[in-house]
Amino acid sequence: MEKCVIALDLGTTGNRSIAFDKKGKIISNFYYEFPQIFPVPAWVEQDPFDILNTALKSLQKTISFCESKNYNILSIGITNQRETSILWNKKTGKPVYNAIVWQCRRTENICENLKNYSELIKEKTGLFLDPYFSATKIKWIIDNVAGVKESILKNEILFGTVDSWILWNLTEEKNHFTDTSNASRTLLYNINTLKYDNELLNIFKIPENILPEVKSSSSIFGFLNPKYLKGNFTKRIPIIGILGDQQASLFAHASFDGGIVKNTYGTGLFVMAQSGRQPFKSDKLVSTIAWTIKDETYYAVEGSIFTGGALINWLKDGLKIIKSYSETAKSAKKLNSNEGVYFVPALSGLGAPYWNSSARGMIIGITGKTTKENIVRAALESLAYSTKDVINELFNMPYKLRVDGKASENNFLMQFQSDILGIPVERTTISEMTAFGIAGFSGIYSGLWSIEEYLKLYKIKKVFTPKIGENERKLYYDKWKQAVSKTLYWSN
């Protein structure tokens, strides 16, 4: 009987379940989208049951397929959209409010009121005091949803990021766990002591008893509840391995070596590199936990760019000037240059390296000659400029850029990314790197692969090399920086 592992990839706009065999081949892949909720501008929510039901549907489909093909499922690994916050009643299993998504900016006032603690928070957590992270979302729910404070006093409420919400529902024991990579995104977890920090809990006025227990990323987190299995499938399937989605992608890119930077072109853009056994110190980037393997914790430095592929979605669904992702490269190539048009994609403020929540999006350089092709090209180029902004803050050393995510399949964007950085850009043969990363993590610790066997599965499909000179590169980038400067503090 052939063996496989399942990656349960819990994304921002949908959930995917993929089974990988010993050769790293995808043997099944089921994906289901769920709706986003926008109560007011800059607020983003999701129904926690939409998240759960699509996750269950994709997982059950994958398990049934593997059973039909006589595969032995060794384990399930979970990777998830990070920071998104859910509070639920542990007696009824019902959320007290919708999930507040990582993109949501509703807690700007909370951050402003706590700004005197910014340096302390950065020192303890490696994170900025920003609505992006979980603690202010938790605080907002506690302060604004009727009955939550009283239920907390009765010890009835649990908090979790999406991994914990799904794990609690998947396991027969109702396990309330998370891993260090996700805990490090809450603003409540001290990445130096590897514990929830009492001083931080007091600052945000969040009780520790609602928080999930933090375990090593490579732990056994429980077993899938048999009620979710269909047919004659009777094996107890362990859930081994939990990683935040960007950490899973980093793991998949074989980033055990120095000099490798990965960028995931998803809903946002997430530039990340491993920084070893010590937190990386930066005034403009986030220091975070990459993963904990048994008792060894590894750190990463990250630049989170809030708007990435979401910008292309907006062109399609909002402006309706394109019908699909695939046409953007062709549209951009109709022009020989950007013709002076720049698009700053601050649809939810600006993340790294600016951390300016009051910035707003802007298209500048428009003339009577401007067409939709100019706007599409400027949107694609903005993703490359935003990436360069972060990479400029990373290392003063040679490095490789490895890419994944849907937008990384756009050849125009990847060529321009190489041009504007002045270095090669490597695209792998594996399109689902987040899922492949958690599959690797889970598979290594459930016996499907050794680390060496897993690393050999990584193959480069295409390398993009620079085609413009330094003078042209500098001219383009200087104009970009001018454009960005005009968007800052717009909503103040």
N, C-alpha and C positions, 0 to 999 in steps of 0.2 A: 504494500500500500504506500503510495507516494504521500509525502508530508507537505504541509503548507502552514503559513501563518496569515492572519487577517489583520489588516490595518483599518481601524475605524477612524476616519478623518473627518473631524467635526469643524466645518468651515463657517465663514461668516454669512454666506448666502445659501449654503446647502451642505448636506452630509453625504459622505461617500464611504463605501466599504469595498476594499480591494483585497483579494487573496493572492499571495505570491508563493510560487513553488521554490524548490531548492535552487533552481537556476536563476532565480530573480524574475521569472516570467510572470506576468499578470494572467491569472487563470479565470478571474471573474472581477467585474467592476460594476457596481450599482450606485447610482447617484440620484438624489432627490433634493430639489430646491425647496426652500421655505420662504415665506414673505417677510419683508422688512416693514416696520411700523414707524411712521414719522409724525408724531403727535403735533409738534410745532417745529419750525426751522431749527436745525442743528441738534434736535433730539432724535435718537435712534433706539428703537426697541425691537424685541422679538418675543413671540409667544413661546415660553419654555416647553410647552407641549408640542408645538410645531418642531422644535429642535429634537425633542425626544422621539416623536413618532417617525420622523424621516430617518433618524439614526437607526431606530429599530427596524424599519422597513428595509433599509439597505443591508443591515447586518443579517437579518433573517433570509433575505434573498441570497446573499453570499454563502451562508451556511448551508442552505438547501442545495445550492449549485454544487458546492464541494462534496456534500453527501452523495449527490447523484453521480458524481464522477469518482467516488470512492477515495477521496482524499482524507488523510488523517490530519485534522486541524490541531496543531500543537498549542496555539495560543492566540489571543486577541490583544493587540496593542492599541492604545487610544492616544490620538493627537488632536489638538483643539485650538479654536480661536481663543486667544488669551484675553484676560482683563474683563470680558463680558461677565456681568454679575447677576446672580440669581439668589433670592432668598425664598425658602419654602418651609411649610409646616411639616415637621417630620411625622406627625400623627396622621394627617390627612394626605400627605404627599402633594398638596396643592401649593403652587407658588403664591406668594403674597402680592406680587406685582410682576409685570412683564420683565424679561431679561433686559437690563440696560447694557447696550452694546458698547464695545470699546471705542467706537467712533463718536459716541454721544458727548455733547459739550454742555449739558445742562448744569454741571457742577462748577462752572467757572467762578461763581460767587463764593462757593465754599473754599476753593483754592485761594482766592483773593483774601478771604478772611483769615486764612492760615499761613499766609506768605512769610510771616516771621519765623516759621519753622522750616523753611525751604532748605537751608543749608544742612540742618540736622537730618532731615529726611533723605537728602541726597547722600550724605555720609553713611547713613545706616542701610539704606535700601539700594543705592546706586541709581535711583530713579528721580525724575523731576516731579515736583508737586504740580500735577496736571490732571485734567478731567479724564484723560486717557486711561489711567490706572484705576484699580478696583475700589480702593478705600473710600473715595468721595462718593462713589456710586452706592456703596453700602450705606454710608451715612445718610445720603439723600433718601433712600427707601425707609430707613429707620425713622427719620425726622418727618417724612411726608405721607406715609401710608398709615391710615388709621388702624390701630390695634396691634401694630408690630411690636412696639415697645413693651406692651403688656404681655404679649406672647413670648417675647424673649425672657421676661422675668419668670415665666412659667416653664422655661427651658424647652420650648416647643419649636424654635426656629433654627434652621441651618442655613449657612451661606456656602455657596460654591461658585467657582468659575465653571465653565461648561463641562470640563472633564469630571468634576465632582458631582454635578447634577446627573450626568449620564451614568456614571459609575454607581451612584446610589440607587438609581432605578434599574440598572442591569443586574446587580448582584442580589442574590437571595437573602444575604445577611444585611442588606441596606448599608453597605460600607461607605463611610463618610471620610474619604481620603483625597489627597492631592499629592503631587510630587514637588520637588524643590524648584523646578523650572517655572511652574505655574505659581507657586507660593511667592516667588521672587518678583511677581508682577502686581502684587496687591497693595504695596506701600505699607504693609504691616509686618513684613518678614525681613529680619536683619540678615543680610547676606554675609556678614562677617561672623556672626555667632551661630547662624543657621537655626534660628528660632524666631517665633513671633516675639515682637519687642513690646514690652509693657509700656514704655514711654510713647511709642507710636500708637498703641491701642488707646491710651489716654488722650492723646492729641485728637484723634478722630472720634473718640467716645464710642468705640466698638468693643463689645464684650467678646472675650476669647472663646467662650463656650459655643459660639455659633460657627466657629471656623473649623475647617477640615483638618484632620491629623496629616502632618507632612511626612511622606515616606521617600525613600530613595527612588529615583526614576526607574530603576531596573527591578523594582519589587514585584512580587505577586500581590495584586490589589484585590483579589477575590476570584470568584467563579461565576460564570454566566448562569443566571437563574434558569433552570430547566423549562420553565413555562414558556420561554421564548423559542424553544426548539420544537421543530415540527417533525412529523413522520416518525421514523424509527431511530432517530438520532438520540442516543442516550449518554454519550460521553460527557463528562464534566470538563468544560473548556475554561482554562485559567485565563484571567486578564493579567498579562505580564507587560509592564512598561507603560508609563504615561509621560508624554512630553508636550510642552507647548508647541504650536505648529512651526514657529520659526526655528526653534531648537531642533526639531525633528528634521527640518530641511538642512540645517547646518550639519547634523550628524550624517545625513545622506550624502552630502558633498565631500565626504571623507576628510572633514576639516580637523583631523588630528594633528596636521602639520601646520607650522607657522607659514604666513604668507598667503593663505587662502581666504578670500573674502567671498561670501555668497550674497546674492540679491534675489529675493523672491518677488516677482512682479505679479502680485495678487490684487486683492481689493485695495490694499495699500502696498507700499514698497518697503521691504525689510532687509536692510543691509546689515550683515552680521559676520563677525570673525571670532574664533575662539581666542581667549587671552590667557589660558593656562590655569594654574591653581590659585591665582590671586585676582581679585577684582581689578579691572582696568579703570584708571582715574581719568576722567574727562569732564570738562565744564559744559560740553555741548552734546555729548552722547550718553546713552544709558549703559551702565554696567549691570549685568544680569547673570543669573546662573544658567549655564548651558545645560548641565545635567549632573546628577549624582549617580555614580555607579558603585553600588554597595556603599562603602563609607568614604569614597573619594569624590569630591565636588570639583567640577570644572566650571570656569567662568567664561563669559563672552561679552564683547562690546557690540552695541547695536545702535543703529540709527533708524528710527521708525518714521516713515513718511506716510502721512495719513491718507492721501489720495493717490492711488496708482491706477489699477485697472478700473476702479470706480469712475474715473474720468471718462474712459472710453464707453462705459455703460451710460453715462450721462449724455454723451454725444448721440448715442443710439436711442435711448429711451426718453431723455429730456429734450434735447434740441432736435432729435430725429433727423440728423443730417447724414447718418450712416444707417445701414440696415444690419450690419454684422461686423464682428471683429476683423474678419478676414479681408474686408475691403479696405481697411485703413492703410495698409502698406502700399497697395496699388494707388490709392488716392494721393498719398504723400509723395510718391515717386513721380507724379505728374509735374511736380515743380523741381526746378534745378537748385533752389535754395529756400530758406524760410521767408525770404522777401521782407525781412524786418518784422515779422509778426511773432509775438511771444505770448504764451499762455501760462500764467501762474496758477496751478491747480489747488488753490487754498480753499477748497469747498468746505472743509471742516477745520479751518485754521491751518497753520503750518506746524508740522512736527519738527524732527531733527533736520538741521542743527539750529533752527531758529526758535522753536518752542514758543510760538506766538499764536495764542488761541483767538486773537481778535483780527488776524489777517483774513482777507477774503479773496476769492478768485478774481482773476483779471485777464482779459485779452487786450493786448496793446500793440500798436503799430498798424492798426487798420487804416486802409485807404479805400478809395472808390474802386480800386482794382482787386481788393481782397475777395476771395471766394471761399467756399466751404473747404476746398482742398487746403488752403492756407491754415484754416482753423484745425483741421484734422492733423496736419503736419506739426503745427505748433503744439498740439496736445501730446502727440507722441514724443516730440523732442523734450517736452517739459519733464517727462519721466526720466530721461537720461540726464538732464541738468540736475534734477533733484537728487539723483544717485551720486553725481559728482560732488554735490554740496556735502554729502555725508562722508564720502570716501576721502575728501580733502582733510577731514578731521581724524581719520583713522590712524594711519601709520606713515612715518617717513621712511619707508622701506619698500623694496620691490614686492609685488604681490600679484596673485592671479585673481581674476573675477570669474566666478562660476555662477550661472544663472538658471532659474527655473520659474515656474508660474506661467499662466496662460499667455500673458503679454510677451513673455520671452520667446514665444514661437513666431513673433513678428520680425521678419528679417530686416526690414527698414529700421526698426527701433534698435535692434541689436547692433547693426552696423553703425548707427549714429552713436550708440553708447560707447562703442570702441573708439570712434572718431573723437568724441568729446573728452574721453579719459586719456586717450593716447596710449592705450594698452590693449592686448588681446582680450577677448571675451569668449569664454568657453560655455557651450551649451551641451548638456548631456543627452544621451539617448533616452533617458527615462523622463517622461513628462510629469509624472506624479511624485515629485521628490519628497513632499511632506509625508505622504503615505509610505513611500519607500523607506524613509528615515525611521518611522516608528515600527515598520515591519522589521527592519534590521535590528532595532533595539530589542523588540520582542522576540525575534527569531534567534538572536544570539543567546538570549537568556532562557530560551525554551529548547535549545539544542538543534535548531535547523541549520545554523551556520556557526562557524568560528568567526572571530573578528576578521581574520585574514581572508577567509572565503567570502565574507560579505564585501570587503573592500574591493575585491577583484571584480565584483559585479558592475562597478561604476565604469562607464565608458563615455568618452567625449564624442558627440555626434558632429559638431561643427564649431570651428573657431573663426571668429570675426577679428580682423586686424585693421588698424587705423589706415584711413585713406586720405586724410587731410593733414596739413602741416601745422606747426605750433602757432604760427601767426593767425591763421584762420580759426584755429581752436580758441585762442585767447579772445579774438574779436567776438565770436559767438557767445562765449561764456561771460564776458564783461557786460554785454547787453542784457543777458539773463539776470545778472546780479542787479543791474539798474531796475529791471522790471520788478524783481522781488521787493526791492526797497520801497516801491510805490504802493505795495499791498499791505504793509505792516500797520497794525493798529487801526485798520479801516473802520471796524465796527465800534470803536471806542467813542 
